[in-house]
Amino acid sequence: MKTYIALLRGINVGGHNKIKMAALKQLFIDIGFNDVVTYIQSGNVVFKSDKTCKVEIETQIKSAINKHFNYTIKVLIISKNELEIIFQSNPFLKNKIIDIKALYTILLKNSYTNDEINLLTPYLTNNEEINIVGNCVYIKYPKGAGNSKLTINIIEKKLKTTATSRNWRTITKLVEISNL
């Protein structure tokens, strides 16, 4: 069995698309996934599956959530190996004096070139910095993500993709959980 991480976008945010983690975990079990672990209320699920097609897994999860909770949400599936690469590739961690609370990752459905990512630079404020590695945008928000003009909606619109964001503490915890 292979370990995957489902990153659900837009659940339990601002009182919208409420799903209790116990119910979400049970849903994953009911649709055939194993060793299911949820992490915090924002839709992070680590699980195992015999399936190897991430698109198929993603479609199955979206369909089950729609059927069971009547929500249409975005889901990104990454493998444990992809998560490890994301974790090990953060260019901001080369600076040992970095404030971890300022670091975020934005995972994109597709990979982009630096020219395409440059479409985002007009939205960087407050000394924010971005670096891209594959389909992951690493962002440093010195004044906090909530104070940025670079939102997920802007990213999806400019890059014409699906995206979801996680802070660095969440990425670190998901690596830990996936290694259990």
Buried (B, 14 or more C-beta within 10 A) or exposed (E): EBBBBBBBBBBBEEEEBEBEBEEBBEBBEEBEBEEBBBBEBBBBBBBBBEBEEBEEBBEBBBEBBEEBBEBEBBBBBBBBEBBBBBBEBBEBBEEEEBEEEBBBBBBBBEEBEEEBBEBBEEBBEEEBEBBBBBBBBBBBBEEEBEEBEBBBEBBBEBBEBBBBBBBBEBBBBBBEBBEE
